[in-house]
Amino acid sequence: MMIVNQPRRTSFSSRKLYAAMAIMVFLRSISSFQATRTSGRLFGSRHPARSILRLHGRPDSRTEMVNDLLGSVVGRAMATLSTKNSTSTTTQQAQSTKNERKKESAMPKMVYRGNPAITNTALAHSLWSSVLRPHIDTAIDATCGNGHDSLALARMLFPSQSEDSQSRLVCIDIQERACENTKRALEKDYSDILEKDRIQVLLSSHAPLPLSWVQDEDADLSSVALVVYNLGWLPSNDEEGGKDYITQMGTTLQSIVDAMLLLRIGGMLSVVTYPKTNEEEDLVVRTFLECAALLSSNIQTWQGFLEEESMDTLERSAKEHVVMSMERLMKEGDPNQTWRVSEHK
């Protein structure tokens, strides 16, 4: 899964922002703890734990305080043990916890090198929710398939009923059966929004990316915050499934460039590829997005990277597709555009 961000123009990176938030919370916790003790200096000591003890004065007063504290704890413990109701409640809680653990152990879990792991789908949905602003932004599911991702996006954009909602969800697929499946998935909880055309399911190819919904009077292209792709073919229970329609390298690249030109600053492009289904498409998409990330690099040009990459992996036709896509992105896009790309396997 490839995640592409067009970051906001700030003076520091998002990673630094998270670090600043963590430090702020930590300092706030320390300050609160210190305020309950005394106004003495906590950070000036080489041994902070010893400093806290010294703040309380003489050893005798500390001993009395500790004894009082222990006595209070022992007294509460004895009172709890002597109360039948408390014991019964504790037993019930323990049994309930045990039952919950049994249920959790029976649930299928992803494991990576012996450790619990998150699925790619769950990771993608989590990243999407960090970008989308409910009742404000527009999202496009460019390969809606059976509607699972579209339903997740609808929940993010329309978490509650709102007459003033400006959000839109556009779901696109070239197969009629896929569009029907997506509508069926959405109708249960979002029939009213479908009727208002705030959610639209379009029977169309994703290349070029259809913009028929922009014809609406209140449509706002600047609100497009997320475009998602789940490449490959339509999953189905029957033998043939949707394998008659498989996404292709050329149309996929064309659609991705359309999406990148459409995204607002701070928006996200999410692409899930399947190397075993279409190895060439997977390789070309990853190469193109890596080239896009080098547009703002002072270390290496995308042309230089492409020359190195194409020597071992890319065929000539595939390289030409990447070059044409990059040239179009630079010609039609913002001269100062910046893309951050991350890959999750």
N, C-alpha and C positions, 0 to 999 in steps of 0.2 A: 504494500500500500504506500503510495506516494502522497505526501501532504505538501502543498505549496501555499505559502503565505505571501501576501503583499503587505508588509508591515507598515504600521503608522510611522510617520517621520518624527521620531523622538530622539532625544539626546543620549538615550541609553537603551540597551537591548532588553527584551522581555525577560531574559534569564537574570539580568541584573535587577530588574524590577522585582522578580520573585524573591531574590536574595534580600533586597531591601525590605520587603514585607516581612520576611522571616526574622530579620534582625530587629525590626520594629516591634514585633510581637514579643520576641525574647526580652528586649530591654523593658518593655512594658511590664512583663511578668516579674522581672527582677525588681523594678521600681515598686510594684505593688507589695512584694514580699518585704522589701526594705522598709516601706512606710509602716508596716505593722510592727516593726521592731523599734527602731529609733532613727534619729536623723544622722547617726554615725556614718562614716565612710566605709562603703563596702568594696568598691573596686580598687581602692588604693593598696590593699594588702596583697602580699605574694601568695597567701593561703586564705582564700575567701571564706572557707568553712570555719577556720579558726577565728577569723575576724568577727563572724556572726556570734560566736561564743563570747568573745571579749566584750562585745557590746552590752552584755547583760550585767557586767560588774563583777562583784566578788564571787569566789568559789562557793561560799556558804549560800548565797542567794540563789545561785544556779542549782545547787543540790536540793534546796527546798522546792524550787519550781519543778524540777524533774520528779521528785517524790510526789508532789501534788498531782502532777500530770499522770504518773503511773497509777496512783491510787484511784483517780477518776476513771481511767481506762478499765482497771480491774473491776471496779464497782459496776460499771455498765455491762461488762461481759458477764458477770455473775447474774445480774438482773435479767439479761437476755436468756441465759441458759435455764433460769428457773421459770420462765414463762412458757407455758405449753403452746399458746397460740403462736408465739414467735418461732418456736421450734417447728411447729407444723407448717408455718408459712415458708420457713427456710427449706424444709424438706420438699415442699411442692415446687419451690423455685428451682431447686437442684434437679428434680425430676424433669421439670419443663426444659431446663437447659440441656439435660441429657437427651431428651427426645428431639430437640432442635438439632443437636449435633448429629444424631442418627440420620435425620432428614438431609442435612447438608452432606453427610458422607455418601448418601445414596445418590446425590445429584452428580451428573457428569461434570468433570472439571478438566480444564486444560493444564497440562504440566509441561514445563520447559526445564530440562536438566534437573528434574526432581523438585522443582519449585512451582507453586501456583502461578498461572499466567493468564492474562486477559486475552480474549479473542480479538481478532482483527476488527470484527464488526463492532464489538463493544468499545474498542479503542477509537474507532472512527466516529462513532456517535458521540463519545465524550469530547473529542476534539471539535466536532461540529457545534456542539452546544456552547463551547467557549467563545465562538465567533458570533453566532446568531443572536440578534436582539428581538425578543418576542414582540409581536404586533408592529414591528418597524421594518425589519429586513425582508428581502426576497431571497428565496433559495430555488435552485434548479436541480432536479434529479434527471440527468441527461440520459440515463439508461434505467428506467424505473422497474423493469422486469415484473416481478410478482408483487411489488408494492411495499416490501418490508422497510426499505430505506425511506420511501416516501411517507410512510406512516410515522416513522421516527421523526422525520423533519416536521411533519404537521404538528406533532406534540410539542416540539421546540418552538415553533412559530406561533401556535395558537394554544397556549397552555390553559387559557380560560376564555369564556365568552366575552367579546368586546365589540360593541357597535362601531367603535372608532379605529379598529385595527387596520393598519396600512400594509401588513405583511401579505406576501404572495408566495405560493408554492406552485412551481411549474414542473410537471412530470412528463417525460418524453420517452417514447419507445416506438420502434419501427413496426412492431408486431401488434396486431389487433388483440390477440389473446393476452398479451402483456398489459395493454391498456385496460382491458376488462378486469384483469386480476387486480390491478392497482386501484381502479374505481371501487371494486368490491371491498378491498381492504380499508379504504377511506370512508365509505358511505356510512358505516356503523356509527362512528363518532363525529364525523365532519360533513354530514349531508347538507347542513345549512350553509356552510362555507363553500361547499361545492356549487350550490345553487347561486351563490353570490359571485361565483367565478374568482374567488380569492384563491381557490385551488383549481388548477386546470390540468387535465390529462390530455396530452396532444399525441395523436397518431402521426408520427413523423420520424425521419432520421435525425440523428443528433448532429449531422454535418450537411449543410451549415446549421449552426445552432438556431433553431426557430425563434423568431421574435414577434410572432403574431400577437402575443399577449400585450405587447407594448402599445398596440393600437388603442387600448382602453384609455379613457380620459385621465384616470388617476394613476396610471402606470408610471413608475419612476425607475429608470435604468440605473440611476446612481445608488439605488438601494440593494443591488445584487451583492450579497455578502458571501454566498457559498454556491459552488457548482460541484456536483459529485458525479463520479463515473464508477460503475461496477462493470468492468469489461468482460468479454467472453460471450457466453450464450445463455439463453433463458433456461433456468433450472425447471425440471418438470418430472412428474412421477412416471410418465409413459416412456416407452423405450427410445423413441426418437427425440423427445423433449423439444427444445428450441434450437437444436444444433443446425437447423437449416439457415439460421441467421447468427453469424458470429462476427463480432466487431473486427474491423480491419485497420491496419496500420495507418493508411493514408487518410481515411475519413476520421479516424480517432484523433490524429494530430491536428487536422483542420478544425475539428470541434473544440479541442483543448485550447488552441490559439484564440478562437472566438470567445471562449469563456474567460481567458486571461485578459482580453481586451475589455471585457464587460465588467469584471470585478471591481468593486470599490476598494479604496485604500484600507488596509486592515482586513480584507476579505480572504477567503480560502478556497483552494481548489483541491479536491480529494479524488484520487484515482486508484482504484484497485485493479491490479493486473493479474493474469494467470499464466505464468510461463509454460506450464504443461499444455495449456489450450492453444496458446499462440505465442511462441517464444520470440518471434520477430517483433511482434507488437509490444511485448513487454520490454524488450531491449531498447527499441526505438523511443518509446515513451520515457523510459528512465534516462536515456541519453539526452533527449531534448530538454527535460526538466533540469538536468544538471547543467546544461548549457545556459538555460535561463537564469540559473542561480549565479552564473559567472558574469552576468551583465554588469554587476556593480563591483566586481572583483578588481583589486589592484595587483593581484599576484599572477593571474593567468587569464588569458582571453578564452572565450568559448570556442573560437576557431582553432586555437592551439590544442585545447582539450579534445576537440572533435578529431583532429588529425591523429592524436595519440590513441584515442578510443577506436577509431575506424581501422587502424592498422591490424588489429587482432580480431575484432568482433563484427563490426558493421559491414554489410555489403554495400556496394556502390549505390544502388537504388535507395537503400535505407538512409544512407548518409545524405543523399540529395533531398530526401523528404525533411530531414532535420534541418539542413541548411535553408531550405525554402521557408520552413516554419519560423526559424529564428529571424530571417530577414524580414518576414512579414510582421513579426512581433515588434521589431525595432522600428519599422517604418510607420506602423499604425499606432503603436503604443506611446506612452509618455517617455520622453528622452531620459528622464531620471527614474524610470521604473526600477524597483528593487524586488527581488523574489528570494524568499528563504525556503529551501526544499529539505524535507526530511523523509527518510524511507524507513518503513516498519515492516519487518518480515515475520 
